[in-house]
Amino acid sequence: MSLFKLNCKLTFFKLRSPARSYGSDVRKTRLHEFHVRHGGKMVPFAGYMMPVKYADSIASSHLHTRRQCSLFDVSHMLQTKIHGKHREQFMERICVTDVQNLGTGKSVLSLFIDDRTGGILDDLIITKTDGDFLYMVTNAGCKELDMRMLTEQLSVFKSSGHDASLEFLDSDAQSLLALQGPRSAAVLQSFVDGSTDLSALYFMDSTTATVCGVPDCRVTRCGYTGEDGFEISMPSDRVEAIAESFVAQDDVKLAGLGARDTLRLEAGMCLHGADISTETTPVEAALMWTISRKRRDECRFPGATVILKQLSDGVQRKRVGLIQKAHGAPVRGGAVLFNVVDGAKIGSVTSGCPSPTLSQNIAMGYVDSKFSKNGTEIQAEVRGQKIPMVVTKMPFVKPNYYSKPK
């Protein structure tokens, strides 16, 4: 067994969830008994008991997703519908997306921004449906804060005579599954109605379909793994039957939070509360691509004053990818980063893990801007030892999205 494989087995996935106490308020998704029956190791995460892994190791689940297809339960995330004549204007009040010019059936990654500081409150995916509502998915760890912020902003918006309303979809009523991996389209196609041709549904496209005989499921071609995949929203009273149908296929295995975290880090995607937070802006986090040119030109988006000034003047720190040059345990979030020349502190790691795909340890963090160039050698301190690292571009693994031909 190689040293890397040994470390993959021994270094347990470290859950990053907002600090809270777990007692009688911890919830279960409608698939809880399903997870237990299939060997899921359940842990508290973002207010829910969720599977961190199954019988297979995290590394094995990770590689299966890259090579074939895995099913993830993401029902703990907050699903929301935004209704009303002025729903698009309302969303533009609180996120950075040009919602009014978003195409019907299109989804986009966006950000909630603190208007005063420019800090990132949460990241989200918003979809313009062909119905009379917008559909939004936000992070489980920010659920309570997001709901309060949305409700408060809606009250202000409606007080000026606008028409909009919010419908928060409780996980007891509406569940969310993610089917991820290169075989996901072939698997899902066998379970949708004949009128749904997934070959015509490209990355970040969204539609409704009958899935496993259940009508009006929302199917969005997206995901956090860097692979082709889908997020499927369905009534919770049908989710277990649909999940059982998926995992009965030879290509499909269940995967948990552990594989999800290593996959998203390889894909260079941020985890809120770790890689992005209210303390980081889109400029620092290299997420300016989420803000459309139109909204920048108009200077009308949350946090515009701070963010556009940073874009013009530059920032002191930037988010970067890091590859660990030395063997051993991976550098984890919180490790301090140093300049190799004079030993000065230049930043810190926000996430780190073994990369099963690359067979080496990778990380993400923030460094002083002058050290952010790819190829820059720096050091991380772990238990008093200096670990050599090198700044590298992200994503660490080339994406395999099903994109529309140009």
C-alpha positions as CSV (number, residue, x, y, z in Angstrom):
1,M,0.0,0.0,0.0
2,S,1.4,3.4,-1.0
3,L,1.9,6.1,1.6
4,F,-0.8,8.2,-0.2
5,K,-3.3,5.4,0.0
6,L,-2.5,4.9,3.7
7,N,-3.1,8.6,4.4
8,C,-6.4,8.5,2.5
9,K,-7.6,5.8,4.9
10,L,-6.3,7.4,8.1
11,T,-7.1,11.1,7.5
12,F,-10.8,11.3,8.4
13,F,-12.9,13.9,6.6
14,K,-13.3,16.9,8.9
15,L,-16.8,18.4,8.7
16,R,-17.0,22.1,8.4
17,S,-20.3,23.3,9.6
18,P,-21.3,26.4,11.5
19,A,-20.7,26.0,15.2
20,R,-23.8,24.9,17.1
21,S,-25.0,22.4,19.7
22,Y,-26.7,19.3,18.5
23,G,-29.5,17.9,20.7
24,S,-33.1,17.3,20.1
25,D,-33.2,19.9,17.4
26,V,-31.0,17.9,15.0
27,R,-33.1,16.8,12.0
28,K,-33.2,13.9,9.7
29,T,-33.8,13.9,5.9
30,R,-36.5,11.6,4.6
31,L,-33.7,9.2,3.5
32,H,-32.2,8.7,7.0
33,E,-33.4,5.1,7.4
34,F,-32.4,4.4,3.8
35,H,-28.9,5.6,4.6
36,V,-28.6,3.5,7.8
37,R,-30.0,0.5,5.9
38,H,-27.3,0.9,3.3
39,G,-24.5,1.2,5.8
40,G,-24.2,5.0,6.0
41,K,-22.0,6.4,8.9
42,M,-24.3,9.2,10.2
43,V,-22.9,12.4,11.7
44,P,-24.4,15.8,12.6
45,F,-23.9,18.4,9.8
46,A,-25.6,21.7,9.4
47,G,-28.4,20.7,11.7
48,Y,-29.1,17.3,10.1
49,M,-27.8,13.8,10.5
50,M,-26.1,13.1,7.3
51,P,-24.0,10.2,5.9
52,V,-20.3,11.0,5.8
53,K,-19.4,7.6,4.2
54,Y,-20.7,4.1,3.5
55,A,-19.0,0.8,3.5
56,D,-16.5,1.9,0.9
57,S,-13.7,4.4,1.9
58,I,-14.1,8.0,1.1
59,A,-11.3,7.7,-1.5
60,S,-13.1,4.7,-3.2
61,S,-16.4,6.6,-3.3
62,H,-14.6,9.6,-4.7
63,L,-13.0,7.6,-7.5
64,H,-16.2,5.8,-8.3
65,T,-17.9,9.2,-8.9
66,R,-15.1,10.3,-11.2
67,R,-15.3,7.0,-13.2
68,Q,-18.9,6.1,-13.1
69,C,-21.8,7.6,-11.0
70,S,-22.6,8.3,-7.4
71,L,-25.8,9.3,-5.6
72,F,-25.7,12.0,-2.9
73,D,-28.5,13.1,-0.6
74,V,-28.4,16.9,-0.4
75,S,-31.9,17.3,1.0
76,H,-30.5,19.3,3.9
77,M,-29.9,22.2,1.6
78,L,-32.5,25.0,1.5
79,Q,-34.8,25.0,-1.6
80,T,-36.9,28.1,-2.2
81,K,-39.4,29.4,-4.7
82,I,-39.7,33.1,-5.3
83,H,-43.1,34.2,-6.6
84,G,-44.7,37.5,-7.7
85,K,-44.6,40.0,-10.5
86,H,-41.4,41.6,-9.2
87,R,-39.6,38.4,-8.2
88,E,-36.7,39.1,-10.5
89,Q,-36.2,42.7,-9.2
90,F,-36.3,41.3,-5.7
91,M,-33.6,38.8,-6.3
92,E,-31.4,41.4,-7.9
93,R,-31.8,43.4,-4.7
94,I,-30.1,40.7,-2.7
95,C,-27.8,38.8,-5.1
96,V,-25.2,39.7,-7.8
97,T,-26.9,38.0,-10.8
98,D,-28.5,39.8,-13.7
99,V,-31.7,37.8,-13.1
100,Q,-33.9,39.7,-15.5
101,N,-31.7,38.8,-18.5
102,L,-31.2,35.2,-17.4
103,G,-32.7,32.8,-20.0
104,T,-35.8,30.7,-19.2
105,G,-34.7,27.2,-18.1
106,K,-31.2,28.5,-17.2
107,S,-29.4,28.3,-13.8
108,V,-26.5,30.3,-12.6
109,L,-24.2,30.4,-9.6
110,S,-24.7,33.6,-7.6
111,L,-23.8,35.2,-4.3
112,F,-25.5,36.9,-1.4
113,I,-23.4,39.9,-0.5
114,D,-23.3,42.1,2.6
115,D,-24.0,45.6,1.1
116,R,-21.9,47.4,3.7
117,T,-18.7,45.2,3.7
118,G,-18.8,43.4,0.4
119,G,-18.4,40.1,2.3
120,I,-20.0,36.9,1.0
121,L,-23.0,35.8,3.0
122,D,-23.7,32.7,1.0
123,D,-23.4,31.2,-2.5
124,L,-26.4,29.8,-4.3
125,I,-27.8,28.5,-7.6
126,I,-30.8,30.4,-9.0
127,T,-33.0,29.1,-11.8
128,K,-35.4,31.0,-14.0
129,T,-38.1,28.4,-14.5
130,D,-40.7,28.4,-17.3
131,G,-43.4,28.8,-14.6
132,D,-44.4,31.8,-12.5
133,F,-41.5,31.5,-10.0
134,L,-37.8,31.5,-9.6
135,Y,-36.2,28.4,-8.0
136,M,-33.2,28.7,-5.7
137,V,-30.9,26.4,-3.7
138,T,-28.8,27.7,-0.9
139,N,-26.4,26.1,1.6
140,A,-27.6,24.1,4.6
141,G,-25.1,25.7,7.0
142,C,-26.6,29.1,6.2
143,K,-30.2,28.1,6.2
144,E,-31.5,30.0,9.2
145,L,-29.5,33.1,8.4
146,D,-30.6,33.0,4.7
147,M,-34.2,32.6,5.6
148,R,-34.1,35.5,8.1
149,M,-32.2,37.8,5.6
150,L,-34.6,36.9,2.7
151,T,-37.6,37.5,4.9
152,E,-36.3,40.9,6.2
153,Q,-35.4,42.0,2.7
154,L,-38.7,40.9,1.3
155,S,-40.5,43.0,3.9
156,V,-38.6,46.1,2.9
157,F,-39.1,45.4,-0.8
158,K,-42.9,44.9,-0.4
159,S,-43.2,48.1,1.7
160,S,-42.5,50.1,-1.4
161,G,-45.4,48.5,-3.3
162,H,-43.6,45.6,-5.0
163,D,-45.2,42.2,-5.5
164,A,-43.0,39.3,-4.4
165,S,-43.3,36.3,-2.0
166,L,-41.1,33.5,-0.7
167,E,-42.0,29.8,-0.4
168,F,-39.4,27.9,1.6
169,L,-39.6,24.2,0.8
170,D,-39.2,22.1,4.0
171,S,-37.1,18.9,3.6
172,D,-40.0,16.9,5.0
173,A,-42.0,17.9,1.9
174,Q,-39.4,18.4,-0.8
175,S,-36.1,16.4,-1.1
176,L,-33.0,17.0,-3.3
177,L,-30.8,14.3,-4.8
178,A,-27.5,14.7,-6.7
179,L,-26.5,12.2,-9.3
180,Q,-22.9,12.9,-10.2
181,G,-20.4,11.3,-12.6
182,P,-19.8,10.5,-16.2
183,R,-22.5,7.8,-16.3
184,S,-25.1,10.0,-14.6
185,A,-26.9,11.0,-17.9
186,A,-27.2,7.4,-19.1
187,V,-28.5,6.3,-15.7
188,L,-31.0,9.2,-15.4
189,Q,-32.2,8.9,-19.0
190,S,-33.4,5.4,-18.3
191,F,-35.7,6.7,-15.5
192,V,-37.2,9.8,-17.1
193,D,-40.3,10.0,-19.4
194,G,-39.9,9.6,-23.1
195,S,-40.4,13.4,-23.7
196,T,-37.3,14.3,-21.8
197,D,-34.1,14.1,-23.9
198,L,-31.1,14.7,-21.6
199,S,-28.8,15.1,-24.5
200,A,-30.5,18.5,-25.1
201,L,-30.1,19.6,-21.5
202,Y,-26.7,21.2,-21.1
203,F,-24.6,22.3,-18.1
204,M,-26.7,24.7,-15.9
205,D,-29.9,24.0,-17.9
206,S,-33.0,23.1,-15.9
207,T,-36.3,21.5,-16.7
208,T,-39.1,19.5,-15.2
209,A,-39.5,15.8,-15.9
210,T,-41.2,12.7,-14.7
211,V,-38.6,10.7,-12.9
212,C,-39.3,7.0,-11.9
213,G,-42.9,7.7,-12.6
214,V,-43.0,10.8,-10.3
215,P,-44.2,13.9,-12.3
216,D,-42.9,17.5,-12.1
217,C,-39.5,16.7,-10.6
218,R,-37.1,19.6,-11.2
219,V,-33.9,18.4,-13.0
220,T,-31.0,20.7,-13.2
221,R,-27.7,19.7,-14.9
222,C,-25.2,20.9,-12.4
223,G,-23.2,19.8,-9.4
224,Y,-20.2,20.5,-7.2
225,T,-17.9,17.6,-8.3
226,G,-16.5,18.9,-11.6
227,E,-18.2,15.9,-13.3
228,D,-21.3,15.8,-15.4
229,G,-24.3,15.5,-13.1
230,F,-27.8,16.5,-12.0
231,E,-29.6,17.8,-9.0
232,I,-33.2,16.4,-8.8
233,S,-35.9,18.0,-6.6
234,M,-38.8,15.7,-5.8
235,P,-41.6,15.2,-3.3
236,S,-40.2,13.7,-0.1
237,D,-42.8,11.0,0.0
238,R,-41.3,9.6,-3.2
239,V,-37.6,10.2,-2.7
240,E,-36.8,6.8,-1.1
241,A,-38.4,4.8,-4.0
242,I,-36.4,7.0,-6.5
243,A,-33.2,6.6,-4.6
244,E,-33.7,2.8,-4.4
245,S,-34.2,2.7,-8.2
246,F,-31.0,4.6,-8.8
247,V,-28.7,2.5,-6.5
248,A,-30.1,-0.7,-7.9
249,Q,-28.1,0.1,-11.1
250,D,-24.7,-1.4,-11.4
251,D,-23.1,1.9,-12.2
252,V,-24.5,3.8,-9.2
253,K,-23.1,3.8,-5.6
254,L,-24.1,5.9,-2.6
255,A,-21.6,8.6,-1.5
256,G,-21.5,10.8,1.5
257,L,-20.2,14.1,2.7
258,G,-16.6,12.9,2.8
259,A,-16.4,12.2,-1.0
260,R,-18.5,15.3,-1.6
261,D,-15.8,17.4,0.1
262,T,-12.8,15.9,-1.7
263,L,-14.6,16.1,-5.0
264,R,-15.5,19.8,-4.6
265,L,-12.0,20.7,-3.5
266,E,-10.5,19.0,-6.6
267,A,-13.0,21.0,-8.6
268,G,-11.8,24.2,-7.0
269,M,-15.2,25.0,-5.5
270,C,-15.6,27.0,-2.3
271,L,-17.2,25.8,0.9
272,H,-19.0,28.6,2.7
273,G,-17.8,29.0,6.2
274,A,-14.3,27.8,5.2
275,D,-13.1,29.1,1.8
276,I,-15.6,32.0,1.6
277,S,-17.3,33.9,4.4
278,T,-18.5,37.3,5.4
279,E,-14.8,38.1,5.8
280,T,-14.1,37.6,2.2
281,T,-15.2,39.5,-0.9
282,P,-15.7,38.2,-4.5
283,V,-12.5,39.9,-5.6
284,E,-10.4,38.2,-2.9
285,A,-12.1,34.8,-3.5
286,A,-11.6,35.0,-7.3
287,L,-15.4,34.9,-7.8
288,M,-15.9,38.1,-9.8
289,W,-17.1,36.1,-12.7
290,T,-20.4,35.6,-10.8
291,I,-21.1,39.4,-11.3
292,S,-22.3,40.2,-14.8
293,R,-20.8,43.0,-16.9
294,K,-24.2,44.7,-17.0
295,R,-24.5,44.9,-13.2
296,R,-20.9,46.0,-12.8
297,D,-21.4,48.8,-15.4
298,E,-24.6,49.9,-13.6
299,C,-22.8,49.8,-10.2
300,R,-26.1,48.4,-8.9
301,F,-25.5,45.2,-6.9
302,P,-25.1,44.4,-3.2
303,G,-21.7,45.5,-2.0
304,A,-20.9,47.4,-5.3
305,T,-19.1,50.3,-3.6
306,V,-16.6,48.1,-1.8
307,I,-16.2,45.4,-4.5
308,L,-15.7,47.8,-7.5
309,K,-13.1,49.8,-5.5
310,Q,-11.2,46.6,-4.8
311,L,-11.4,45.6,-8.4
312,S,-9.9,49.0,-9.3
313,D,-7.3,49.3,-6.6
314,G,-6.5,45.6,-6.0
315,V,-6.7,43.5,-2.8
316,Q,-4.2,42.5,-0.2
317,R,-4.9,38.8,-0.4
318,K,-6.2,36.3,-2.9
319,R,-7.7,32.8,-2.8
320,V,-5.3,30.2,-4.4
321,G,-4.9,26.5,-5.0
322,L,-2.0,24.7,-3.2
323,I,-0.3,21.4,-3.9
324,Q,1.7,19.8,-1.1
325,K,5.1,18.8,-2.2
326,A,5.9,16.6,0.7
327,H,4.4,13.2,1.6
328,G,2.5,12.8,4.8
329,A,-0.8,13.9,6.3
330,P,-2.5,16.6,4.3
331,V,-2.3,20.2,5.4
332,R,-5.8,21.1,6.8
333,G,-7.8,24.3,7.2
334,G,-6.3,26.7,9.7
335,A,-2.7,26.0,8.9
336,V,-0.6,29.2,8.7
337,L,1.3,29.9,5.4
338,F,4.8,31.4,5.3
339,N,7.2,33.0,2.9
340,V,10.1,30.6,2.3
341,V,12.6,33.4,2.1
342,D,12.2,35.3,5.3
343,G,9.7,33.2,7.2
344,A,7.1,35.9,7.3
345,K,3.4,34.9,7.7
346,I,1.6,35.4,4.3
347,G,-1.7,33.7,4.8
348,S,-3.6,30.6,5.9
349,V,-5.2,27.4,4.5
350,T,-9.0,27.2,4.4
351,S,-9.4,23.6,3.2
352,G,-7.1,20.7,2.6
353,C,-7.4,16.9,1.8
354,P,-5.8,14.0,0.0
355,S,-6.7,14.1,-3.7
356,P,-7.6,10.5,-4.7
357,T,-7.6,11.6,-8.4
358,L,-4.1,13.1,-8.3
359,S,-2.6,10.9,-5.6
360,Q,-1.2,13.9,-3.8
361,N,-2.4,16.3,-1.1
362,I,-4.1,19.5,-2.2
363,A,-5.4,22.6,-0.4
364,M,-7.0,26.0,-0.8
365,G,-6.3,29.2,1.0
366,Y,-5.6,32.9,1.0
367,V,-2.2,34.5,0.6
368,D,-0.8,38.0,0.3
369,S,-1.4,39.0,-3.4
370,K,2.2,39.2,-4.3
371,F,2.6,35.5,-3.5
372,S,-0.5,34.4,-5.5
373,K,1.3,33.7,-8.8
374,N,1.1,30.1,-10.0
375,G,4.4,28.3,-9.2
376,T,5.2,30.3,-6.1
377,E,6.8,28.1,-3.4
378,I,5.6,28.7,0.1
379,Q,5.4,26.8,3.4
380,A,2.6,25.6,5.7
381,E,3.2,25.0,9.4
382,V,1.7,21.8,10.9
383,R,2.5,20.9,14.5
384,G,5.7,23.1,14.4
385,Q,7.0,21.6,11.1
386,K,7.2,23.5,7.9
387,I,5.6,21.7,4.9
388,P,6.6,22.8,1.4
389,M,3.7,23.9,-0.8
390,V,3.4,25.4,-4.3
391,V,0.7,27.8,-5.5
392,T,-1.2,26.3,-8.5
393,K,-4.2,27.2,-10.6
394,M,-7.6,25.7,-9.9
395,P,-9.5,23.6,-10.6
396,F,-7.0,20.9,-9.7
397,V,-8.8,18.4,-11.9
398,K,-10.2,19.4,-15.4
399,P,-14.0,19.7,-15.3
400,N,-16.0,17.2,-17.3
401,Y,-19.2,19.3,-17.7
402,Y,-21.7,18.5,-20.5
403,S,-21.5,21.9,-22.2
404,K,-23.2,23.2,-25.3
405,P,-20.9,23.1,-28.4
406,K,-19.7,26.6,-29.3
